[in-house]
Amino acid sequence: MTLPKIIFTPAYEDSLRTIEDFIYKSTQDFALLQSFAEEHDQALAFIAENPSTPAVHPTTGDQSWPFADGRYRLFFKFLQNGKAKFIYMIHLIDNRQANLAIYPGNKLPTFEEP
């Protein structure tokens, strides 16, 4: 079985770098950064071996997969042309952020004072 070629788009690389920077700047803990990298690699390996497992979104046409106990979600498109297979990694999010571009209905709960 030939695994698909994984291609990181510039948007994915930017998101990955932003998340890595946040982890390190907020914790100063290299072990946490290493743990994230390992979880990310495991998610990529799973997607490469099972690119059709996540359902295709009916509106956007992409697929997504959560990892690290649901904290992060990667978005990708799987394309096949004959025997050639490609996975385009298009976006990566931290689910602790609002991610309004992806989830426009997200709201930050607030308290109102009388």
DOSE-469642 format. One record per residue (C-alpha): chain; residue number from 1; x, y, z. Coordinates in pm, 1 decimal. Layout:
DOSE-469642
chaine = A num = NUM east = X north = Y up = Z
...
//
This chain:
DOSE-469642
chaine = A num = 1 east = 0.0 north = 0.0 up = 0.0
chaine = A num = 2 east = 141.0 north = 335.3 up = -103.4
chaine = A num = 3 east = 75.2 north = 615.4 up = 143.0
chaine = A num = 4 east = -39.9 north = 951.0 up = 9.8
chaine = A num = 5 east = 206.7 north = 1236.3 up = -13.8
chaine = A num = 6 east = 132.9 north = 1493.6 up = 256.8
chaine = A num = 7 east = 163.4 north = 1855.5 up = 147.5
chaine = A num = 8 east = 154.6 north = 2138.6 up = 400.4
chaine = A num = 9 east = -4.6 north = 2454.1 up = 261.6
chaine = A num = 10 east = 139.2 north = 2790.9 up = 372.5
chaine = A num = 11 east = -175.0 north = 2850.6 up = 582.8
chaine = A num = 12 east = -120.9 north = 2518.3 up = 763.1
chaine = A num = 13 east = 245.4 north = 2593.8 up = 824.5
chaine = A num = 14 east = 150.7 north = 2935.7 up = 967.9
chaine = A num = 15 east = -107.7 north = 2779.2 up = 1198.9
chaine = A num = 16 east = 137.6 north = 2512.1 up = 1310.8
chaine = A num = 17 east = 404.9 north = 2771.1 up = 1385.6
chaine = A num = 18 east = 154.4 north = 2989.6 up = 1575.8
chaine = A num = 19 east = 44.8 north = 2698.2 up = 1794.6
chaine = A num = 20 east = 403.0 north = 2589.1 up = 1862.3
chaine = A num = 21 east = 498.9 north = 2947.0 up = 1951.3
chaine = A num = 22 east = 201.3 north = 2977.0 up = 2185.2
chaine = A num = 23 east = 282.4 north = 2650.4 up = 2363.3
chaine = A num = 24 east = 642.1 north = 2749.5 up = 2421.6
chaine = A num = 25 east = 585.0 north = 3116.5 up = 2506.6
chaine = A num = 26 east = 304.3 north = 3038.9 up = 2751.0
chaine = A num = 27 east = 476.5 north = 2749.5 up = 2928.4
chaine = A num = 28 east = 852.0 north = 2777.4 up = 2863.8
chaine = A num = 29 east = 834.7 north = 2397.0 up = 2874.6
chaine = A num = 30 east = 1012.5 north = 2218.6 up = 2591.5
chaine = A num = 31 east = 857.6 north = 1887.2 up = 2700.8
chaine = A num = 32 east = 507.3 north = 2021.2 up = 2628.5
chaine = A num = 33 east = 621.5 north = 2139.0 up = 2287.4
chaine = A num = 34 east = 769.9 north = 1794.3 up = 2220.4
chaine = A num = 35 east = 446.4 north = 1628.7 up = 2333.7
chaine = A num = 36 east = 246.9 north = 1842.8 up = 2090.9
chaine = A num = 37 east = 485.9 north = 1752.1 up = 1807.3
chaine = A num = 38 east = 447.0 north = 1380.5 up = 1882.2
chaine = A num = 39 east = 66.0 north = 1403.0 up = 1895.9
chaine = A num = 40 east = 67.5 north = 1599.8 up = 1567.7
chaine = A num = 41 east = 291.8 north = 1338.3 up = 1402.9
chaine = A num = 42 east = 61.7 north = 1058.1 up = 1522.9
chaine = A num = 43 east = -241.4 north = 1239.1 up = 1378.4
chaine = A num = 44 east = -63.5 north = 1283.4 up = 1044.7
chaine = A num = 45 east = 31.0 north = 914.2 up = 1039.7
chaine = A num = 46 east = -329.0 north = 815.3 up = 1108.1
chaine = A num = 47 east = -459.2 north = 1043.7 up = 832.7
chaine = A num = 48 east = -199.3 north = 910.1 up = 587.4
chaine = A num = 49 east = -307.3 north = 551.8 up = 660.5
chaine = A num = 50 east = -681.6 north = 631.3 up = 672.4
chaine = A num = 51 east = -746.2 north = 936.1 up = 454.1
chaine = A num = 52 east = -1108.5 north = 843.5 up = 386.8
chaine = A num = 53 east = -1205.3 north = 788.4 up = 751.4
chaine = A num = 54 east = -1308.4 north = 1148.6 up = 831.4
chaine = A num = 55 east = -1625.9 north = 1247.3 up = 648.5
chaine = A num = 56 east = -1607.2 north = 1514.7 up = 380.6
chaine = A num = 57 east = -1776.4 north = 1836.6 up = 494.9
chaine = A num = 58 east = -2076.6 north = 1891.9 up = 265.0
chaine = A num = 59 east = -2017.7 north = 2266.9 up = 228.4
chaine = A num = 60 east = -1641.5 north = 2314.8 up = 238.4
chaine = A num = 61 east = -1534.8 north = 1982.6 up = 87.7
chaine = A num = 62 east = -1257.9 north = 1938.0 up = 341.9
chaine = A num = 63 east = -1210.9 north = 1677.9 up = 611.3
chaine = A num = 64 east = -1095.6 north = 1724.2 up = 968.6
chaine = A num = 65 east = -956.0 north = 1518.0 up = 1251.1
chaine = A num = 66 east = -914.2 north = 1601.1 up = 1621.6
chaine = A num = 67 east = -604.6 north = 1503.8 up = 1815.4
chaine = A num = 68 east = -445.3 north = 1553.2 up = 2157.6
chaine = A num = 69 east = -770.0 north = 1464.2 up = 2336.1
chaine = A num = 70 east = -963.6 north = 1703.0 up = 2111.0
chaine = A num = 71 east = -759.3 north = 2011.1 up = 2190.4
chaine = A num = 72 east = -644.2 north = 2051.1 up = 1828.8
chaine = A num = 73 east = -809.3 north = 1982.8 up = 1493.6
chaine = A num = 74 east = -641.2 north = 1952.5 up = 1157.4
chaine = A num = 75 east = -819.4 north = 2017.5 up = 828.2
chaine = A num = 76 east = -719.1 north = 1854.9 up = 501.9
chaine = A num = 77 east = -828.7 north = 1751.7 up = 154.4
chaine = A num = 78 east = -753.4 north = 1406.9 up = 20.3
chaine = A num = 79 east = -713.8 north = 1387.2 up = -357.8
chaine = A num = 80 east = -647.1 north = 1085.9 up = -573.9
chaine = A num = 81 east = -558.0 north = 1089.1 up = -943.0
chaine = A num = 82 east = -509.0 north = 734.6 up = -1062.8
chaine = A num = 83 east = -244.4 north = 582.1 up = -838.1
chaine = A num = 84 east = -121.7 north = 922.3 up = -718.9
chaine = A num = 85 east = -259.2 north = 1018.4 up = -376.4
chaine = A num = 86 east = -217.0 north = 1353.7 up = -202.5
chaine = A num = 87 east = -324.7 north = 1496.2 up = 129.6
chaine = A num = 88 east = -325.7 north = 1875.2 up = 139.0
chaine = A num = 89 east = -305.8 north = 1997.0 up = 497.0
chaine = A num = 90 east = -503.7 north = 2320.2 up = 483.9
chaine = A num = 91 east = -558.2 north = 2440.3 up = 839.9
chaine = A num = 92 east = -482.9 north = 2360.7 up = 1204.1
chaine = A num = 93 east = -668.2 north = 2503.6 up = 1501.6
chaine = A num = 94 east = -645.4 north = 2505.6 up = 1879.1
chaine = A num = 95 east = -999.2 north = 2438.3 up = 2002.9
chaine = A num = 96 east = -938.4 north = 2656.1 up = 2307.4
chaine = A num = 97 east = -952.1 north = 2957.8 up = 2076.4
chaine = A num = 98 east = -1271.9 north = 3105.4 up = 1929.8
chaine = A num = 99 east = -1172.6 north = 3015.1 up = 1568.7
chaine = A num = 100 east = -1443.4 north = 3242.3 up = 1431.8
chaine = A num = 101 east = -1334.4 north = 3189.9 up = 1071.7
chaine = A num = 102 east = -1423.2 north = 2821.0 up = 1106.6
chaine = A num = 103 east = -1695.0 north = 2840.9 up = 1372.0
chaine = A num = 104 east = -1864.1 north = 3179.5 up = 1312.9
chaine = A num = 105 east = -2135.1 north = 3099.4 up = 1567.0
chaine = A num = 106 east = -1887.2 north = 3071.9 up = 1856.0
chaine = A num = 107 east = -1948.4 north = 3321.4 up = 2131.1
chaine = A num = 108 east = -1751.6 north = 3411.0 up = 2439.0
chaine = A num = 109 east = -1981.0 north = 3377.1 up = 2739.6
chaine = A num = 110 east = -1980.8 north = 3685.3 up = 2958.3
chaine = A num = 111 east = -2143.4 north = 3796.3 up = 3278.4
chaine = A num = 112 east = -2368.5 north = 4097.9 up = 3284.2
chaine = A num = 113 east = -2375.6 north = 4314.0 up = 3591.3
chaine = A num = 114 east = -2710.8 north = 4469.7 up = 3689.5
//
